[in-house]
């Protein structure tokens, strides 16, 4: 931790351009490209965190699947039946 804090001391990454700018992401990734070999465990953790998708696309796909699978008349179907059918559909997509 002390070596990481020393390496990051004085590093300023500009994020003033807002969420639409890729400058912040590019600066962070550049820092890791230059310094990552010094911190293998931290680099591995950063790679895992950077792999997360910061949006709700997965949740939107689930709701889209539910809408396609169950019409208006079936909206009162028990939650466990919906969950089971959805998991079967998702698992079928992963296998296929």
SVG drawing of the C-alpha trace seen along z (x, -y; Angstrom):
<svg xmlns="http://www.w3.org/2000/svg" viewBox="-55 -20 62 46">
<polyline fill="none" stroke="black" stroke-width="0.4" points="0.0,0.0 2.8,-2.5 4.4,-2.0 1.0,-2.4 0.3,-5.6 3.8,-6.9 3.2,-6.1 -0.1,-7.9 1.0,-10.9 0.6,-14.0 -1.2,-12.2 -4.1,-14.4 -6.6,-12.8 -9.0,-15.3 -12.6,-14.4 -14.1,-17.8 -15.4,-17.1 -18.3,-15.0 -19.5,-11.5 -19.5,-11.7 -15.8,-12.3 -13.5,-9.3 -10.5,-11.4 -10.8,-10.3 -11.0,-6.6 -8.1,-6.9 -5.9,-8.7 -6.7,-6.0 -6.0,-3.2 -2.7,-4.9 -1.6,-5.1 -2.2,-1.4 -0.5,-0.5 2.6,-2.4 2.6,-1.5 0.7,1.8 3.7,4.1 4.8,2.6 1.6,3.7 0.5,7.1 -2.2,7.7 -3.6,4.2 -3.5,4.5 -5.5,7.7 -8.1,6.1 -8.3,3.1 -8.8,5.3 -11.7,7.0 -13.3,3.7 -12.7,2.2 -14.5,5.2 -17.8,4.3 -20.3,2.6 -21.6,-0.6 -25.1,-0.4 -28.3,1.4 -28.3,3.3 -28.4,6.7 -31.4,5.7 -33.1,4.3 -32.5,7.6 -34.1,9.5 -37.2,7.3 -37.3,7.7 -37.2,11.4 -40.0,11.3 -42.2,9.2 -41.6,11.6 -42.3,14.7 -45.4,13.5 -48.3,11.5 -50.6,9.1 -53.0,11.9 -50.2,13.8 -48.9,10.9 -50.4,12.4 -48.3,15.6 -46.5,16.5 -43.0,15.0 -41.4,18.4 -42.8,19.6 -41.5,16.4 -38.1,16.8 -37.8,20.5 -38.8,19.8 -36.4,16.9 -33.5,18.9 -34.2,21.7 -34.2,19.3 -31.0,17.5 -29.2,20.8 -30.4,22.1 -28.8,19.0 -25.5,19.6 -25.3,23.2 -26.4,22.6"/>
</svg>
